[in-house]
Amino acid sequence: MKVTLYACLVLFSFAVVPLSLFGQSAEIDPYAGFYWSGTNASGPGRFMNNQLLGVRGGGYITHNFELGGNYSWSNHFQPNNSNTGGNLAGLLGFPQGAVRANLWEVEYTYNFAKLSMWGSTFRPYLVGGTGGLTTNVKNEDAFVLNVVPVSTPLGTTFVANDVLESGDTFFTFSYGGGVKAMRLWGPVGFFADIRGRTLPNFFASATTRTELSAGLNFSWGER
């Protein structure tokens, strides 16, 4: 809840402060999306593909450059059914709660010149972001991703190796682009974009996923 509140405050600040300081336009974009997880073969293995629900906001600080924030939530940030390490940990009785993920980042968007087609205004853009992904574990105190065997005088036993706990935060950066159809009905339009997202140090390995999202675009001010 604290992460969600903080992210919303950051989004509001990025949308309103540039507008008041520079007299330029601002945008708020609620959206839904989906991501496809990478293999992450050298680390905890493949995670579930899952939905995203989020909101973005920003303000123009030059004619083309927009500074903003992005927050999204996913309800299954955990290994998929084919993940052998996660399956073994579950069979051995290690805790595996439901893991939610809160993603928050600062976005840097370069908007290209407007295009007029079919009586509407379209604006393609490139976007990058830097921030963090914070976990929240429900029903258990952790999610054990995999285990390792340990030899003891009584034989071989298994102990937890990589473990997700509530509040774990991983650095992330994103990169991609999309297009906005602006002010189709008053201040309301829509947008769609595709981007890659990398967690460069996810349990000592890098993992990358592809995100596809679309939603409404609310814009105001002169731009």
PLY file of the C-alpha trace (Angstrom):
ply
format ascii 1.0
element vertex 223
property float x
property float y
property float z
element edge 222
property int vertex1
property int vertex2
end_header
0.00 0.00 0.00
2.86 2.40 0.83
4.50 1.69 -2.54
1.20 2.29 -4.35
0.58 5.57 -2.54
4.12 6.76 -3.21
3.86 5.88 -6.90
0.56 7.76 -7.23
2.05 10.84 -5.58
5.03 10.73 -7.94
2.74 10.45 -10.97
0.62 13.35 -9.78
3.73 15.48 -9.23
5.14 14.75 -12.68
1.80 15.58 -14.31
0.97 18.76 -12.39
4.30 20.38 -11.51
5.60 20.72 -15.10
2.23 22.15 -16.14
2.28 24.79 -13.43
5.96 25.64 -13.83
6.22 25.78 -17.59
2.63 26.41 -18.69
2.81 23.41 -21.01
0.71 20.29 -21.36
0.43 17.22 -19.19
-0.93 13.71 -19.66
-2.38 10.89 -17.55
-2.65 7.40 -19.09
-4.46 4.56 -17.28
-3.72 1.27 -19.03
-3.82 -2.52 -19.10
-1.23 -4.79 -20.60
0.50 -8.13 -20.71
4.09 -9.26 -20.45
6.04 -12.31 -21.60
8.84 -13.33 -19.25
12.34 -14.22 -20.38
13.94 -17.62 -19.79
16.36 -16.47 -17.05
18.13 -19.80 -17.49
21.15 -18.92 -15.33
19.00 -17.77 -12.38
15.60 -18.71 -10.91
14.24 -19.90 -14.25
11.23 -18.81 -16.29
8.46 -16.86 -14.57
4.77 -16.69 -15.46
3.53 -14.52 -18.29
0.99 -12.19 -16.73
-1.24 -9.12 -16.93
-0.35 -5.55 -16.01
-2.63 -2.84 -14.66
-1.19 0.63 -14.29
-1.14 4.35 -14.83
1.40 6.73 -16.37
1.62 10.47 -16.16
3.94 13.19 -17.35
4.49 16.79 -18.32
6.28 18.35 -21.28
9.43 20.25 -20.36
10.31 21.01 -24.01
8.30 20.84 -27.23
9.15 17.14 -27.66
10.58 15.87 -24.37
8.27 14.62 -21.63
9.25 13.70 -18.07
6.91 11.42 -16.16
6.29 8.42 -13.97
4.89 4.92 -14.41
3.29 2.57 -11.90
1.92 -0.92 -12.61
0.77 -3.95 -10.66
0.82 -7.64 -11.54
-0.75 -10.42 -9.51
1.52 -13.36 -10.39
5.23 -12.57 -10.19
6.42 -16.13 -9.61
7.73 -19.21 -11.48
5.51 -20.83 -14.08
4.40 -24.47 -14.09
7.41 -25.64 -16.13
9.96 -24.21 -13.68
11.70 -27.31 -12.26
13.42 -25.44 -9.43
10.19 -23.91 -8.18
8.30 -27.20 -8.56
10.89 -29.11 -6.52
10.81 -26.51 -3.74
7.02 -26.79 -3.60
7.08 -30.61 -3.51
9.53 -30.49 -0.61
7.14 -28.31 1.37
8.99 -24.99 1.27
6.74 -21.90 1.58
5.43 -20.54 -1.70
3.00 -17.66 -1.16
1.27 -15.69 -3.90
3.69 -13.01 -5.10
2.41 -9.65 -6.35
4.70 -7.09 -7.99
4.56 -3.30 -7.83
6.57 -1.65 -10.60
7.47 2.04 -10.35
9.78 4.09 -12.52
10.64 7.50 -13.88
9.95 7.75 -17.62
11.73 9.80 -20.27
9.69 10.19 -23.45
10.66 11.75 -26.76
7.56 12.64 -28.81
7.94 13.00 -32.57
6.01 15.47 -34.70
2.24 15.10 -34.86
0.68 13.25 -37.78
-2.84 14.03 -38.99
-4.75 11.05 -40.41
-8.46 10.28 -40.74
-9.31 13.54 -39.00
-7.33 12.63 -35.86
-3.92 13.57 -34.46
-1.34 10.83 -33.89
2.03 11.21 -32.21
4.66 8.42 -32.22
7.18 8.34 -29.38
10.20 6.63 -27.90
10.29 5.94 -24.17
12.79 4.76 -21.57
12.46 4.31 -17.85
14.47 3.58 -14.70
13.04 2.43 -11.39
12.31 -0.61 -9.27
10.12 -3.67 -8.92
8.93 -4.37 -5.34
7.37 -7.67 -4.28
4.48 -8.37 -1.92
3.95 -11.99 -0.77
0.48 -13.15 0.33
-0.64 -16.27 2.28
2.95 -17.26 3.21
5.96 -15.34 4.50
8.04 -16.04 1.37
8.27 -17.82 -1.97
11.20 -20.24 -2.21
12.27 -20.23 -5.86
14.71 -23.12 -5.67
16.69 -25.29 -3.26
20.18 -26.78 -3.03
21.26 -30.14 -1.57
23.46 -30.12 1.55
25.29 -33.15 2.90
24.97 -33.81 6.63
26.05 -36.71 8.88
22.48 -38.00 8.61
22.41 -37.82 4.82
21.47 -35.25 2.17
18.95 -32.55 2.92
17.71 -29.53 0.98
17.85 -25.89 2.02
16.30 -22.78 0.46
18.49 -21.00 -2.07
16.80 -18.09 -3.92
13.87 -16.67 -1.92
11.38 -13.88 -2.68
10.10 -11.99 0.37
7.74 -9.06 0.79
9.55 -5.79 0.22
12.30 -7.18 -2.01
13.13 -4.51 -4.59
15.01 -5.04 -7.85
16.38 -2.31 -10.10
14.77 -2.25 -13.54
15.04 -0.24 -16.75
12.77 -0.23 -19.79
13.01 0.87 -23.42
10.56 0.97 -26.31
8.05 3.12 -28.10
4.49 3.53 -29.25
1.91 5.91 -30.62
-0.72 8.23 -29.13
-4.02 9.13 -30.76
-4.68 12.43 -29.00
-7.89 14.29 -28.13
-10.31 12.18 -30.10
-13.17 13.09 -27.76
-12.32 16.34 -25.99
-9.22 15.63 -23.86
-9.57 11.85 -24.29
-7.56 9.71 -26.70
-5.73 6.42 -26.49
-2.21 5.03 -26.75
-0.42 1.73 -27.31
3.20 0.80 -26.82
5.63 -2.09 -26.69
8.81 -2.18 -24.67
11.48 -4.42 -23.26
12.16 -4.50 -19.53
15.38 -5.72 -17.94
16.13 -6.59 -14.33
19.94 -6.65 -14.52
20.54 -8.18 -11.08
17.72 -10.62 -10.38
19.32 -13.13 -7.99
22.76 -12.58 -9.55
21.48 -12.91 -13.12
19.81 -10.69 -15.70
16.28 -11.27 -16.95
14.40 -9.45 -19.72
10.72 -9.50 -20.61
8.53 -7.98 -23.33
5.59 -5.75 -22.33
2.63 -4.77 -24.51
0.15 -2.22 -23.17
-2.67 0.07 -24.29
-5.00 2.49 -22.58
-6.62 5.90 -22.48
-4.72 9.15 -22.94
-5.98 12.22 -21.09
-4.13 15.37 -22.17
-4.59 19.02 -21.40
-2.71 22.28 -21.90
-1.28 23.73 -25.09
1.04 21.45 -26.99
0 1
1 2
2 3
3 4
4 5
5 6
6 7
7 8
8 9
9 10
10 11
11 12
12 13
13 14
14 15
15 16
16 17
17 18
18 19
19 20
20 21
21 22
22 23
23 24
24 25
25 26
26 27
27 28
28 29
29 30
30 31
31 32
32 33
33 34
34 35
35 36
36 37
37 38
38 39
39 40
40 41
41 42
42 43
43 44
44 45
45 46
46 47
47 48
48 49
49 50
50 51
51 52
52 53
53 54
54 55
55 56
56 57
57 58
58 59
59 60
60 61
61 62
62 63
63 64
64 65
65 66
66 67
67 68
68 69
69 70
70 71
71 72
72 73
73 74
74 75
75 76
76 77
77 78
78 79
79 80
80 81
81 82
82 83
83 84
84 85
85 86
86 87
87 88
88 89
89 90
90 91
91 92
92 93
93 94
94 95
95 96
96 97
97 98
98 99
99 100
100 101
101 102
102 103
103 104
104 105
105 106
106 107
107 108
108 109
109 110
110 111
111 112
112 113
113 114
114 115
115 116
116 117
117 118
118 119
119 120
120 121
121 122
122 123
123 124
124 125
125 126
126 127
127 128
128 129
129 130
130 131
131 132
132 133
133 134
134 135
135 136
136 137
137 138
138 139
139 140
140 141
141 142
142 143
143 144
144 145
145 146
146 147
147 148
148 149
149 150
150 151
151 152
152 153
153 154
154 155
155 156
156 157
157 158
158 159
159 160
160 161
161 162
162 163
163 164
164 165
165 166
166 167
167 168
168 169
169 170
170 171
171 172
172 173
173 174
174 175
175 176
176 177
177 178
178 179
179 180
180 181
181 182
182 183
183 184
184 185
185 186
186 187
187 188
188 189
189 190
190 191
191 192
192 193
193 194
194 195
195 196
196 197
197 198
198 199
199 200
200 201
201 202
202 203
203 204
204 205
205 206
206 207
207 208
208 209
209 210
210 211
211 212
212 213
213 214
214 215
215 216
216 217
217 218
218 219
219 220
220 221
221 222
